[in-house]
Amino acid sequence: MGLKLFVIAALAFVIPREACAQGALPPPRSPLAAAPVDLTGYWVSLVTEDWRFRMVTSPKGDFTSVPLNAEGRKVAQAWDPAKDETSGQQCKAYGAPGLLRLPGRLHITWQGDNALRLDTDAGSQTRLFSFGPAQSRGGDWQGVSTATWDRPGSPMGFGFMLGPGAGAGQSGGSLKVVTTKLRPGYLRKNGVPYSADAVVTEYFDRFDVPGGDSLLVVSAEVNDPMYLLQPFWTSTHFKKQSDASGWNPTGCSAR
Amino acid sequence: MLGSMTENSMGSFRPHFFLLAGALVTAVTLFGQARPSPAIDFSGWWTSPFHEDSLERGAGPELVDYGGFPINEAARLFALSYDPSRVTLRHHQCDGYVAPYQVRAIGNSRAWEERDPHTQKLIAIHWYHQTFEGHRVIWMDGRPHPPAYAPHTWMGFSTGTFVGNALMVNTTHIKQGWLRRNGLPESDQATLVEFFVRHGDHITYTSVINDPVYLSEPSVRTTDLYRQPVDPNFWLFACDDGEQIIGRGPDQVPNFLFGQHPFLTEYADKYKLPLLGALGGAETMYPEYMTKLKTATEAEGMAETRPSQGPAETSRAVDPDPHDGEIHVWPVRRNVYMLVGDGGNVTVQVGDEGPLVVDSGTGQMAGKIIAAIRKLSDKPIQFLVNTSFHPDQTGGNVKLRESGSDPSVQGSFFSLQFVDAGVGATIMAHQNVANRMSAPTGKGAPTPAAGWPSDTYLKERRRTFHNDDDIQLFHEPNAITDGDSIVQFSRADIIATGDIFTTTQYPFIDRNNGGSVQGEIDALNDILNRTVYQHESEGGTLIVPGHGYLCDEHEVVEYRDMLVIIRDRVQALIKNGATLEQVKAAGVTADYDTRYGAATGPWTTDLFVEAVYTSLKQAPAKNAAQK
């Protein structure tokens, strides 16, 4: 009897309520429809941390705070912006691991129902966060980014039983993005390196301050065994804009 | 326990377990329609990786590194006046960190939940931080924030709710502290909104500081924490103050005069930054400022290091008085209460011997004050102490004295102890208070005789033992007036300061009645000589100010510092031959006006500066700035 009760209860739980009302399982919802949070719009960076590393380009060899290993330090000490310019690599600091640390504005839009697109005016870069199969092979500055919605657990520790439909809608959650297959570049403009093996895991969270601004916070973890002793963690924040004010696309600058 | 169960015992366990699980699941489903945002468990040991602002958060920030902070002019000037040697002062050595700064500090943090043992409802989330042993309580049970006249602490008063995937926390009642520990201030008027979000073993912490006194826009910062799998076992941060600089006068507070910061350009020069950018401001947060940094001139930077011309700023602080026509009672400690609502604060001590009251308010609400005291004690008021003759402290004297009438005492031996025993409350004060309230024979007195002190003292101290506490009045000569007293309740460890200390305005130095800036500084130091903090410069001796919220020594220290610094500025200008008008034009209070300034009312900034100026001009400043 207990087992029957459990099965009934479990079924009642995992089948979404609207499906019960219609008498049929609903089709899977698209990432757009299932988005727990709206990240779209224009966002401006608030440069309130690492100010001198971000608002100006630090001198060669200043890699304070970045857990570089010996090889990483060696590469950083060899930074030569002129060489980057002549070799057409002035966008090395505009790759996914460092892009959002550069002061600028973001424009986030949906590209279809299955991918979020992030454009930056700094360096005029585009990142594509695909919820399905990757839409590029990578090997470029932005690499290949796969996206998922990361939702909070449920009360009483039953989050593992909620199923894919639970928590859908604007009830809160994070966008998780994992980026691989990168073209080697810089974590900071002064040549602090990351390699092609770097993996970037990011969480995009939106916080609405009561009576105040909406904030986009991007928590990033860069893993790069080639140049880093440990994961490099930063959190970067942006303020929501009501329009495209200040949007000022620029080219990459190596200096 | 489950691991030791036999097959049979598991067999008998299963049906019950599944029944329970099924019921729970069904309940969750049924009630899921209105499901609140799920609770997120932050319990565990956490540490920051320090991959952002590591220098600031570790060894400490460099001086005049304010870039990226949306500070206003007052904050910038405050920071430029800050001499790091200030932390050698006894009362600053153990200053804690304010809540938002605490999370960015070096060291370990531990979080745990407090749940009701019967219902398992979440009552609070606790955060303990190693640095300065900051213990934060985030109330999750929906309790309201305390009133504006309640005390402030380093951690403030925090309430939290789960919003989406985050814990959102609102914090008020924070002490004045550091926005960055190179002198950038965060005022006691700052409020805080925070978001804690957990991604596996990683917490991203977002803080949004609103500070009407020192910020022109909210200051937003984000901090990463990672989970420690085992107890790091580094939790203590002992601090006890001591003598660090021998020979420094008690009224010396290390500070730099405007425009004379000796390390003004050190940071900017070191990193080849324009000084203007290093001086911060809201504009320095935005991408457009990268362009400005390329064209900023030295002159533009230097212009930011002195007060700007134009009308002085005025206070943006919240008025702690409810102004609702009621008297509010705030328990201070033991048998002592603070009554708020009739202008000046009223301190009431109750017990078997009848209430002892410090100050009587303006008198406009004396009836309600008496009614409030009646709720605390059914005995007649025995003593009324006046800390000054000013109307905010004596306005209710007549009515409060009358309410101390006790016919049962009249004609008894007890009545021989005090001339007015049984007739009314005995009013105690320094003799100069009686002198100011009364008048020479044949002349009209400014106040009715029924409100005059009848028990006065002439020298430094009047003491009595009342309601199981030893109570001492200490004369503070030539502070606000020539008759000021502070009242110390030794066992309760409380000091009522009268208007020698307030949280609402610059000290009302009454030059016409014997007040002086040096006497006021000496009085504040005398208060500090009698205080002891409980932990990391907070708690311990509680201070009932003449006006404003209940404090401890930290607020008195900041107030003392302010007064010393302003004195030093005025003294330096006088030394250079400045007139009163030139002193006023120099903006000597520019870094404090957004907190205490007033352009209208009985005590304007101009009147305060004039009082400082005239008291320094007319009497050689004792222990004046040795610069």
HADDOCK unambig.tbl for C-alpha pairs under 7 A between the chains (distance, minus, plus):
assign (segid A and resid 2 and name CA) (segid B and resid 15 and name CA) 5.11 0.50 0.50
assign (segid A and resid 2 and name CA) (segid B and resid 18 and name CA) 6.08 0.50 0.50
assign (segid A and resid 2 and name CA) (segid B and resid 19 and name CA) 5.16 0.50 0.50
assign (segid A and resid 3 and name CA) (segid B and resid 15 and name CA) 6.80 0.50 0.50
assign (segid A and resid 3 and name CA) (segid B and resid 18 and name CA) 6.53 0.50 0.50
assign (segid A and resid 5 and name CA) (segid B and resid 19 and name CA) 6.57 0.50 0.50
assign (segid A and resid 5 and name CA) (segid B and resid 22 and name CA) 6.25 0.50 0.50
assign (segid A and resid 6 and name CA) (segid B and resid 18 and name CA) 5.83 0.50 0.50
assign (segid A and resid 6 and name CA) (segid B and resid 19 and name CA) 6.23 0.50 0.50
assign (segid A and resid 6 and name CA) (segid B and resid 22 and name CA) 4.42 0.50 0.50
assign (segid A and resid 9 and name CA) (segid B and resid 22 and name CA) 5.20 0.50 0.50
assign (segid A and resid 9 and name CA) (segid B and resid 25 and name CA) 6.21 0.50 0.50
assign (segid A and resid 9 and name CA) (segid B and resid 26 and name CA) 5.18 0.50 0.50
assign (segid A and resid 10 and name CA) (segid B and resid 22 and name CA) 6.70 0.50 0.50
assign (segid A and resid 10 and name CA) (segid B and resid 25 and name CA) 6.63 0.50 0.50
assign (segid A and resid 12 and name CA) (segid B and resid 26 and name CA) 6.98 0.50 0.50
assign (segid A and resid 13 and name CA) (segid B and resid 25 and name CA) 6.57 0.50 0.50
assign (segid A and resid 13 and name CA) (segid B and resid 26 and name CA) 6.56 0.50 0.50
assign (segid A and resid 13 and name CA) (segid B and resid 29 and name CA) 5.37 0.50 0.50
assign (segid A and resid 45 and name CA) (segid B and resid 286 and name CA) 6.58 0.50 0.50
assign (segid A and resid 45 and name CA) (segid B and resid 287 and name CA) 6.97 0.50 0.50
assign (segid A and resid 46 and name CA) (segid B and resid 285 and name CA) 5.15 0.50 0.50
assign (segid A and resid 46 and name CA) (segid B and resid 286 and name CA) 5.72 0.50 0.50
assign (segid A and resid 47 and name CA) (segid B and resid 68 and name CA) 5.80 0.50 0.50
assign (segid A and resid 47 and name CA) (segid B and resid 285 and name CA) 4.64 0.50 0.50
assign (segid A and resid 47 and name CA) (segid B and resid 286 and name CA) 6.29 0.50 0.50
assign (segid A and resid 48 and name CA) (segid B and resid 68 and name CA) 4.32 0.50 0.50
assign (segid A and resid 48 and name CA) (segid B and resid 69 and name CA) 6.12 0.50 0.50
assign (segid A and resid 48 and name CA) (segid B and resid 221 and name CA) 6.44 0.50 0.50
assign (segid A and resid 48 and name CA) (segid B and resid 285 and name CA) 5.89 0.50 0.50
assign (segid A and resid 49 and name CA) (segid B and resid 52 and name CA) 6.61 0.50 0.50
assign (segid A and resid 49 and name CA) (segid B and resid 53 and name CA) 6.21 0.50 0.50
assign (segid A and resid 49 and name CA) (segid B and resid 68 and name CA) 6.94 0.50 0.50
assign (segid A and resid 50 and name CA) (segid B and resid 52 and name CA) 5.78 0.50 0.50
assign (segid A and resid 50 and name CA) (segid B and resid 53 and name CA) 5.24 0.50 0.50
assign (segid A and resid 51 and name CA) (segid B and resid 67 and name CA) 6.34 0.50 0.50
assign (segid A and resid 51 and name CA) (segid B and resid 68 and name CA) 6.02 0.50 0.50
assign (segid A and resid 55 and name CA) (segid B and resid 290 and name CA) 5.72 0.50 0.50
assign (segid A and resid 65 and name CA) (segid B and resid 50 and name CA) 6.66 0.50 0.50
assign (segid A and resid 65 and name CA) (segid B and resid 51 and name CA) 4.58 0.50 0.50
assign (segid A and resid 65 and name CA) (segid B and resid 52 and name CA) 6.10 0.50 0.50
assign (segid A and resid 65 and name CA) (segid B and resid 54 and name CA) 5.58 0.50 0.50
assign (segid A and resid 66 and name CA) (segid B and resid 51 and name CA) 5.94 0.50 0.50
assign (segid A and resid 103 and name CA) (segid B and resid 287 and name CA) 4.83 0.50 0.50
assign (segid A and resid 104 and name CA) (segid B and resid 287 and name CA) 5.21 0.50 0.50
assign (segid A and resid 151 and name CA) (segid B and resid 165 and name CA) 6.80 0.50 0.50
assign (segid A and resid 152 and name CA) (segid B and resid 38 and name CA) 6.88 0.50 0.50
assign (segid A and resid 152 and name CA) (segid B and resid 165 and name CA) 5.15 0.50 0.50
assign (segid A and resid 153 and name CA) (segid B and resid 38 and name CA) 6.24 0.50 0.50
assign (segid A and resid 154 and name CA) (segid B and resid 38 and name CA) 4.92 0.50 0.50
assign (segid A and resid 155 and name CA) (segid B and resid 38 and name CA) 5.09 0.50 0.50
assign (segid A and resid 155 and name CA) (segid B and resid 39 and name CA) 6.02 0.50 0.50
assign (segid A and resid 171 and name CA) (segid B and resid 164 and name CA) 5.37 0.50 0.50
assign (segid A and resid 172 and name CA) (segid B and resid 164 and name CA) 3.75 0.50 0.50
assign (segid A and resid 172 and name CA) (segid B and resid 165 and name CA) 5.27 0.50 0.50
assign (segid A and resid 173 and name CA) (segid B and resid 164 and name CA) 6.23 0.50 0.50
assign (segid A and resid 173 and name CA) (segid B and resid 165 and name CA) 5.15 0.50 0.50
assign (segid A and resid 219 and name CA) (segid B and resid 204 and name CA) 6.75 0.50 0.50
assign (segid A and resid 232 and name CA) (segid B and resid 51 and name CA) 6.74 0.50 0.50
assign (segid A and resid 233 and name CA) (segid B and resid 51 and name CA) 6.11 0.50 0.50
assign (segid A and resid 234 and name CA) (segid B and resid 51 and name CA) 6.44 0.50 0.50
assign (segid A and resid 234 and name CA) (segid B and resid 52 and name CA) 6.60 0.50 0.50
assign (segid A and resid 234 and name CA) (segid B and resid 224 and name CA) 6.87 0.50 0.50
assign (segid A and resid 235 and name CA) (segid B and resid 222 and name CA) 5.87 0.50 0.50
assign (segid A and resid 235 and name CA) (segid B and resid 223 and name CA) 6.47 0.50 0.50
assign (segid A and resid 235 and name CA) (segid B and resid 224 and name CA) 6.69 0.50 0.50
assign (segid A and resid 236 and name CA) (segid B and resid 222 and name CA) 6.90 0.50 0.50
